[in-house]
Amino acid sequence: MKVINYKDYNPSMGTLIDIRDPLSAKEKPFSNSTNIYYEKLLMNYKTLLDKNKRYYIICGKGKKSKEVVRILEFYGYDVVYVIN
């Protein structure tokens, strides 16, 4: 599993996906992130993600984003676990 600290993330590296619920993401947004709630992402990853791109996955505490990264890696996606 690839890991990066949020402070080291740069938008030129790839898309940052915030998997928190929309309300939490709106209250305290991560700069330059796209909010896709984790359940929606896992149920629709084939239509939402491109296997030729890299994605950075972040959440509030790290538990759900780590789980999502493991699942998406299993399906062959280039994903990075972002520690907040």
Sequence and secondary structure as in RCSB ss.txt:
>XXXX:A:sequence
MKVINYKDYNPSMGTLIDIRDPLSAKEKPFSNSTNIYYEKLLMNYKTLLDKNKRYYIICGKGKKSKEVVRILEFY
GYDVVYVIN
>XXXX:A:secstr
 EEEEGGG  GGG EEEE S HHHHHHS  TTEEE  HHHHHHHHHHH  TTSEEEEE SSSHHHHHHHHHHHHT
T EEEEEE 
